Amino acid sequence: MPNKRVVVAAPRGYCAGVDRAVVTVEKALQTYGPPVYVRKQIVHNRHVVEDLEARGAIFVDELSEVPTGSTVVFSAHGVSPAVRDEAAARGLKTIDATCPLVTKVHREVQRFADQGLQIMLIGHAGHEEVEGTTGEAPANITLIEHPDDVDAVDVADPSKVAWLTQTTLSVDETSETVSRMRGRFPDLIDPPSDDICYATQNRQQAVKQIAAGSDLVIVVGSRNSSNSMRLVEVALAAGAKAAHRVDNAREIDPTWLIDANTVGVTSGASVPEVLVDGVLDFLQEQGYPPAVEERLTEENLTFALPMELRKDLRSLT
């Protein structure tokens, strides 16, 4: 099949915040022993969660499910001050694995709220990151899910409006929403720096790089992963003839490959590389040649483990 090819995008997969969160749970299990409780999914990937469960992590939706005095890890998506207060009231030992880039957005909320600004938060209702961010100043935040939502916003003072975003959104969609906001609120105040994380932007730009020449783009990532779902949208908008999200190679429908000479592959920021390898192996089994990687840029950013965990690790050495 000499006219077949597979192109895999880079960067892809784990970002610094996800790597930090997963290693945090692994180190907590080694340091304190199982069980270690985790509020919500540590990252939005089913494979990662199931692997940590097998090692002794227990994932819960609410802190009320955690026995008093236990160790609980807050997920990479962040939590509201109310959750922190509840943990303290119940005597839980907390380890905060919130991505530092999400923490940055929380601090921006605090700063804008202290200035008496109404904050337009671009994001998806029900997403843990949005819930945690909104909890920093609920009276000051209006959630904007779609550009059309801007037209219905009612604020007390149009000259005192700022905007922030969920870190895992589509760069292009966010730009459209901000443009609509600026049309309604000419004095709109920008965040001090871009809220969409470097990894989200890099993965979107990398998939754009391969999408235009692809008959099919396969995005590896879980359904509840916002950044993975956005990669499908970005690939289609960039010219891919078809794009589908899969958790793993078993979810690939062989009919997708009919007439797909060039297949592009990428993965969301919470996806371990072993799942991408499984997709590439499957494609070779279907007669495609080994993948060629197209790299947009190098990523060298790392984040230190949470302070609480580092302190306990030092005490053991």
Secondary structure, 3 states (H helix, E strand, C coil): CCCCEEEEEECCCCCHHHHHHHHHHHHHHHHHCCCEEEECCCCCCHHHHHHHHHHCEEEECCHHHCCCCCEEEECCCCCCHHHHHHHHHCCCEEEECCCHHHHHHHHHHHHHHHCCCEEEEECCCCCHHHHHHHCCCHHHEEEECCHHHHHHCCCCCCCCEEEEECCCCCHHHHHHHHHHHHHHCCCCECCCCCCCCHHHHHHHHHHHHHHCCCCEEEEECCCCCHHHHHHHHHHHHCCCCCEEEECCHHHCCHHHHCCCCEEEEEECCCCCHHHHHHHHHHHHHCCCCCCEEEECCCCCCCCCCCHHHHHHHHHCC
